[in-house]
Amino acid sequence: MRRRRSVKILATLGPATSSEDRIAELFEAGADVFRINMSHTPHDLLRTLHGRIRAVEKRFERPIGILVDLQGPKLRVGEFAGGSVELEDGASFVLDTSKAPGDASRVCLPHPPVFEAAEADHRLLLDDGRIRLRITKATAKRLECVVEVGGTLSDRKGISFPDTLLPVGAMTDKDRADLDAALNIGVDWVALSFVQRPDDLAEARKMTRGRASIMAKIEKPAAVERLDEILEMSDGLMVARGDLGVEMPLEAVPGVQKRITRACRHAGRPVVVATQMLESMISAPVPTRAEVSDVATAVFEGADAIMLSAESAVGDFPVEAVATMNRIAEQVETDPIYTTVIHAQRTDPEPTGPDAISAAARTVAETLHLPAIVCYTSSGATGLRAARERPDRPIIALSPNSDTSRRLALVWGVHCVQTEDAKDENDMVDRACRIAHQEGFARPGQRIIVTAGVPFGTPGATNMLRIAYVGPDKPGK
C-alpha cells in the first residue's frame, strides 16, 4: 500500500464514514490518518471508531494514525426569551452575568473570567463572525457594546474575542475526560483547540506523559503572536483556518498559513493545513477550481498533511473527496516547479551528529539517484529529521514500535514499516534491503542508503550511514 506522494491526507470520521468498510474505502482512496472530533463523539463511539480503524490497519498491514481533536473552551452566549433576536446596526447591546433570558438589549455570557480580561474597544464576534460588536464600556459583570454588523442571534451561539487574551486554559473538564479516554485506548495524536500561550500545553503534556503526541491548533491571534514558543512546546501544529479566519482578517490568513508552515519545517515538526480545503464536495462530486488551487498551495509549501473535515465526516461524497485530494497531491508533486519550491525553503541542519547524518543521507541519495532512504528509528526522531530535509527520494522508516510507526504516518514523505530492531550491522543492512524490495521501492541490483544508530535500539543515537546493494547476490555490501 505505497502512496505515490509525500504529503499525507488526514480524513475526519463522522456519520457518513463511521463503518469499518467505509473507513477501509477512505484508506484505499488515500487517507493516512483519521481524525475523531470530540465535539461530536461520545466515549463509547470513540472506542468503537478506534477498534474499527485498528481492524482496517490489520487488514491492510499498514500503520494508520489516529488523531483525537479536543473541543476546547468554546464560549457561548446564553438563551433568549423568544429563542432569537434581531440585532440592528448601530444599536446598543449588553452582555452580563444575569441568568435571566435575553432580549434585543442584552443576553447572559456565562463565562465570568472573560469580563476581567475584556476592555473597551475590543471586538466581539458572534455566530462564526456573522455578527460583530465593539465594547464601549467593560466592568466586572457587564460589557456594554455597540453593534457594528447586525443579524439574527439565537440561543447558545458561539462568541469569539479576537482582541482579548482570555484568562482560560486550553482544556475544560470535558477535554480532560476526553483526553483520558483517548489515552486509555491508545491514540497517536491529540489536538488542543484554542491554544493562546505555551503554558496551555503544559497540562496536556502532564496527562499524556509521552503516550501520545500533542498538536497545537493555531486558531487565535494570540497564538500567532507567540508561535515560536508554542511550537517549542508542541509536537506539531495545525493551521485551523476556520476559527483563524473568524478571529483575524480573512486576507491575513494565507500569510499566517505560510508563516506557520515554514516555522514547522524549520523546526522539523509536522504541520497540518486544515478547514474548507474541498468544502464544496460536501454536496458536490467535484471541487471548485479555487479549492484545487488551495490544496495545491499547501502541497507546494511542503505541509506534512492536508485535512478534510465535513467533506469526509458528513459529506455526500467522502471517498471521492479523499480520492480527489490524493490526485491533486500526486499531480503537484510531479510538477517540475515542485522540487524547486520545496528546496528553496530548505533549512540548514542543526549542528548535531544525527542532523548531519540525515542531511548527508539526503545529499548522497539525490546525488547518486538512489531509489530510497531507509532510516531505523525507535522514538521517531530520526524519521522526523529525515523528513525535515524534504528529500526528493522516498523515506522508509523502520521501527520496532507500533506507536512510533503510527505517529510517523502523519509526517511528510515517511513510509512506515514496523519491524524488529537490527541485531548487528549486517542484519541492519540485510533487513533494510529486503524491506525496500518488498515494499516496492527498490529492485535487485539497485543501491539504497541506510541510516541507523549504534548501539542499536538507542533512541536519538543516529550515527551511521551506509550505501547498500539490494538483491541476493550482494547482500549487505
N, C-alpha and C positions, 0 to 999 in steps of 0.2 A: 504494500500500500504506500508506494512512494509518491510524494507530491512533486509536481513539476514547477514549483515556485518556492521562494524563500519566505515571503511574508505569510503569516498564519491567519486563519479565519476563526473568529470566536462567535458562536451562534447562541442566542438566548433561547432557552426552552420555555414553553408555555402551553396553553390549552391546545394549540394546533400541532404541537410536536412533543407530547409527553409520553407517547407509547414507545416501547423498545424498538419496534420496526421503524417508526418514524425517526428515532434517534439514529438508527443504523443508516437510513436513507440520507440524513444530513451529513453523517460522517463520510459516506461514499461520495457525496456531492462535493465535499471539500472541507467540512468543519474539523478543526483540530482540537478545539477546546469548547466546552459547553458552559454557559453562564446560567446560574439559577438566581433569579431576582427574589430576595427575601421580602420585598414589599408585598408580594402576592403569593408567597409559598409557605404554608404551614409545615411544621416539623415532620409530620407523617409523610407528606408529599415529598419533602426534601430527601428523606430516607429512600422512598420509592424511586425517585429520579436517579439518585446516586447508584442504587442497585442496578437500574436499567443501563446506565452509562457503563458501569463496570462489566455488565454482561456483554455489551457491544464491544468493549475493549477486548474481552476474552475471545469473542467470535473472530475479530479481525487480527488479533495478536499484535496490536499496536498500542503504545501508551496514549491515553487520552486524558487531557487535563480537565479539571472541574474548578470553576471559579464561582464562589458564592458572593453575591453582591448585597451587602448590608444596607438597610433602608436609611439609616442615619437620622439626625434630628430634624424631621420635616416639620416646619412651623405652619400652623393653620389658624385662620380666624374662627370665631365661634359660629353660632347659628342665629338665623334671623326669624323674627316672628312670622313672616309670611314665606319663609323659605329662600327668598332672594330680594334684592333691592336694586334700583337703578341709580348709579352714581353719575351725576351730571358734571361736565367740565366746569371748573371754577368753584364748585360747591365746597363747603366745609365738611369734614368727616373726622370722627374721633375713634381711636382705638383705646380701650380702657380695660380694667381688670374686673369690671362688674359682670356677673354671670347672667344678667337679665338678657332676654332675647334682643337681638339687634334690630335697627330700623335704618332709614335712609340717612340718619345723622350720626350713628355710632354702631360699634359692634365690639364684642369681647375679644381680646387677644390673650389666650390662656397661657402665656409664657412670661412670668414676672421678670426673669433676668434680662429680657430684651429691653424693658423700659429703662434700666440703668445704663445701658450702652448707647441707646439711640440719642441723637442730637438734632437740633434744629437744622434744617436744610438737607437732611439725609433723605434719600428716596426710598419709597416702599413700592414693591412690585407684587401685584396680586394676580392669581389665576394665570400663571406662566407668563407674566409680563403684559397681559392684555389690559390691565388697569394700572395706572401709575399715580401714586400720591407723593407729596413732598411735605415733610414735617415742618410746621411753623412754630410749634412750642412743644417741648418734651419735659415731662415730670416723672416722678417715680411710679405713678399709677395711670398716666394719661398721655397720649400722643395726639396732639391736635394737628390736623393735616389739611391741605388743600388738594382737591382732585385735579391733576394735570391732564390725565387721559381717563375718561369715564367709561362706563359699561355696566353690564349686569354682573353683580356679585352675589353668589349663592353660598349656602351653608358649607363650612369646612373647607373652603378654598385655600390653597397654599399661599404663603406670603414670603417674600424674599427681602433682605436688607443689604443691597449691594454696597452701600457706603459704610456699613456698620460692622465692626469686629465684634461678633456676638460672644458673650461670656458663657457659651455652652460647648461641651465637648463633642467629639465626633461620634460618640457611642451613647445610645439610650439603653434603658433596661431591656427593651425588646432586642436591640442589637447584641447585647451581652448573652441573652438566652439563645439567640440565633447562632452566634459565633460558637458557643459551647456545643450546640447540637451539631454544627458543621464539623468542628474539630473531632468530635467523638466518632463520626462515621468516616473521617479521613478525606477531606477535600484538599485541593492542592494550592489554590489561591483564594484569598479573602480580599474583597474590595471595600474600602472605607469611604462612605459618602460624606460630602460637605466638610472635608478637611479644610481647616483655616490656618493652622500653625503646626510646626513639627511636633509639639507636645501632644497633639491629638492622636498621634500614632503610638504613644507610649503604652496606653492601656491595652491596646490590641497586641502589641509586642509581648507584654507580660502574660496575656492569656494564651497566646499561641505557643510560646516557648519553642519556636522553631518547627512546630508541627505543620505549618502552612506558611506560604509566602504572602506578604502583605502588599497590596496595591492601593496607593492613594489616588482617589478620583479628584482631579483638578476641575472644580466647577464653581469656585468663588474667587473674586478679585483678590481677596486677602491671601489666598493660596498662591496665586500667580506672583504676588509681591515677594513671597518667601519661598519661591520654587526650589532654589538650591538647597535650602535647609530641609525642606520636606523630602526632596529626592534623596538626601543623605540618610534619612531615617527609614525610607521605604525600600522594598524590593523591586518596585516598578511603579509606573504612573499610568493613569488613564485620562485621556483628553475627553472629558464628559461635556461635549459641546452643547447639549440641550440646556442644562441649567447655566452653563457658562454664557450662552447666548442670551439668557434672560437677565443675568446679573451684570453684564457689561455690554457695550455697544456691539451689535452684530458684526459690524465691519472690523472690529478688533479681534474677533475670534480666529480668523485664519492666521494672523501673525502670531498669536499666542500658541496655536497648534504647532507652528514651525519651531517656535522657541522651546516648547516642551519636548518635541521630538528630538531636536538637536541636543538638548541638555541630557536626555536619557542616553542617546547614542554616545555622547562624550563620556558619561559615567559608566557605560556598559550595563545599563539596566533596561529591561524591556519596557516598551511604551505601546499602549493600545489607543487607537483613534476610534471614537465611538459616537453614535447617535445620528440618526437620519441619513445614513450613508446610501441606502436604497429605499427611502421612505415610500416612494410611490408603489413599490412592489408589495406593500401591504394589501393592495386591492387590484394591482395590475400585473400581468405576466412579464412585462418588460420595464426596465427603469427609464428615467429621463436621461437625455444626453448630459445634462448638468450633473446628475448623480454619478454617471460613469466617470466623468472628469474628476469628481470629488474623490471617489475611490482611488482612481489612478494617481492623484496628487499625493495621497497618503502613502501609496506604494513607492512612488518616486522619492519621497522624503526618507524612506528607509524605516518606516514604522515596523515594529515587530509583529503587530497584529491589527487587523481591522475587524470591526464588530457589527453584528446585526442585532437589533433589539426587537421591536414589534414585528419587523419583517419576518422573523423566524418564529416568534413566540405566538402571535395571534393572527398573522397574515394569511391570506388565501393561497399564497404561493411560496411557502417556506423553503422547500427543496430547490425550487427554481431560483430563489434569491441567493442561496448559498452557491449554487452552480454558476450563476451569473457573476458573483463576486470572484469566484475561482477563475473564471475565464478572463475577467478583466486583469486580475493579478498576473496570470500567466502571460498575457499579451504584453503588459507593461514591462515585465522582466526580460522579455526577448527584444525589446526596443533598443537600438544601438545607443540611444541617449541615456538609457537607464544606468548603465555601468559608469558612464561619465559623471552623472549626477551623484550617484552613491559614493564614488571615490573622491569627489570634490569635497565631501563633507566628512571624510575620514579624519579621525583624531590620532595624535601620536600615542603610542603605548606608554603606560605608566612605567617608571624606572624600577621594575621588579623582574625577577627571573621568569615567572610564569607568563607575564605580559610580553616579555621579549620573545619567549618561545612561541607564543601564539602569533605574534607579528611575523616572526621568521617563517612559521608554517604557512601563513598566507602568501608571503613573498615567494617561497620555494614552489608552492603548489601552482601559483599563477605563472611563474617563470617557466616551469617545466611542463605546464599544461596537464597537470595530474588530475585524474577524474574525481578525487575526493580527499578531504582532510578527515582523518579519524582521530578522535581525542577520547582518552579514558578520563572519566570524571565521576568522582564519588559524591561530592557535595553539589555539583552543578557549576562550580565556579569556573572550571576550565572551559565548559561549554559556553558560558556567558562571555568569557574572554575571546573565544574563537569567533562568536557571533559579533562581538564588538568590532572586529576587523572588517566585517562585511566582505568576505572574500567572494570572488566570482566562481568558486568551486563549492560543491555541496559539503556540509559538515555532518559527519556521522558521530554522534555522542554515544559512547558505550559506558553503561553504568550498572553496577550490581544492585542499585537501589531503585525500586519501583517509584518511590516518591520523587526522586530526582528526575527520572525519565518523564514522569507526568508533568512536573513543573516546567521542564525544558520544552514541552510540547507547545508552549506559548512563545518561545524565543525564535527570532528570525533565523532562517536557514538551517536549523538544527533538526536532523533526523535521528530520533532517539531509539536505541535498542538496549533492552535490558539483558545483561549477560554477566556471568561470573567475572570477578576481577582476575587479572592476569597473575599467574603463579611466578613467572620469571620473564626475562626479556624475550626469549624465543616464543613463549606462549603469547606474550603481548602482540608480537608481530603476526604469528600464525592466526590468532583469533581475529585481529583487525582485518587481515587479508581475506579470511574466509567470510566474515560478515559483510565486508564491502562487496564481495562477489555475490553472496546470497541475496543481498538487498537490492541488487541490480545497479550498483554504482560503478563497478569496475569489472573488466573482463580479464581472463587469464593472460599473462604477459604484460599487462599494464602495471604501472607503479602507483602507489599511494603514499601519502605522508602520514606518519603516526606520531602523536604526542602523548606523553604519559609522565607520571611522577614515580621516582624511586626514593624510598621503598614503596612498593605497590600498595594501594589501598589507603594511602595517607592523603586526606583532603587538602587541596590547595598546594600540593608539592610538585607541580608540573616542572620538570627539569630535563626532559629528554625529548629529542626529535629524531625520527628515523624515516628514511625512504625505503620502502619495501616493495618487492615484486609480488604480484598476485598470481597464484597458479601452483599446481602440484609439482612442477619441475624445479621451481626455485623458491621453496618456502623459506620465508624469514631472511632473505638476502637483499 
